[in-house]
Amino acid sequence: MSGIEAAGSKRLVLVSGRAHPALAEEIAREVGSELVPTDARTFANGEIYARFDESIRGADAFVIQSHTSPINEWLMEQLIMIDALKRASAKRITVVAPFYPYARQDKKGRGREPISARLVADLFKTAGADRIMSIDLHAAQIQGFFDGPVDHLFAMPVLLSEFKETLDPSTLTVVSPDMGRVRVADIWSDKLGAPLAIIHKRRDPLVPNQVSVHEIVGEVAGRVCLLVDDLIDTGRTIVKAAEALKDAGAIGVVVAATHAVFSDPAVEILQSDFIDRVVVTDTLPVPEEKRWDRLTVLSIAPLLARAITEVFEDGSVTSMFDGAA
Ligand code: R5P
């Protein structure tokens, strides 16, 4: 039987949807366990089915899914798996959603808009989830949408490991590509001992994914700029920011982002001459055809595995971040 038996009757069980099997398998390896064999399929009309091939009764179950495209299908699959776990008498169910689906729809910006991130939290709850684990939520207050514990993890230690050795704080400026990222960029600037700059970005509310840069606040001329963002979707935010930074005299632009959504035309435009290097994690799958020589993809599995172990053993997730939270 898959899983780890703890003293007493505790049993850790890992199950995974079909969106990003490589990540789920690596998490299981890091935890020292195996994924429960699962029969997950899609019927001809698009309906999804999932059944676990082993008993789940009494288990502390973690249901892993990566919300890549087609995001609605993978969300639905995860909900169905939660339902199956609940009906199979799992003792506790934790949603592991490294990239929280619909996180950008976290408030009403204009009248008659939905708050879809809240809806997703309600769906997880209704399906039977007891807790959620996610990484670099677009807005930390999404935690409050879910009526239960949310383990909000940070990819910063993973991304930082890639930069600490290579960037010189005396010539480095950490840059937030918009107002929403300022708090996170500020933590990066503290950690690296480098000053902070902020870009004032505008979006056209009527055209999705269109951005323009209005102003840069902070010293960037003659400096290497490290742009930090939670996600790169079409890449327009980052490329426009990089272009503005180079125009303002930056001598280099490197990018660190947690979630590589990489919708078209991200892969094409991120290879622009304005950007020297892009570093992301694999919270979402990054297939070979979406990789290029100046892109580094770091494994997020050790971080998730450690958090899962801490939750299972009633340890501390906060202690993993050394005050970064
Ligand atoms: C914005 O608030 C986010 O932090 C990202 O900067 C944005 O969603 C990325 O989208 P895109 O890559 O399409 O500009």
Boltz pocket constraint, residues with backbone or C-beta under 6 A from the ligand:
constraints:
  - pocket:
      binder: B
      contacts: [[A, 104], [A, 177], [A, 178], [A, 180], [A, 181], [A, 209], [A, 211], [A, 229], [A, 230], [A, 231], [A, 232], [A, 233], [A, 234], [A, 235], [A, 236], [A, 237], [A, 238]]
      max_distance: 6.0
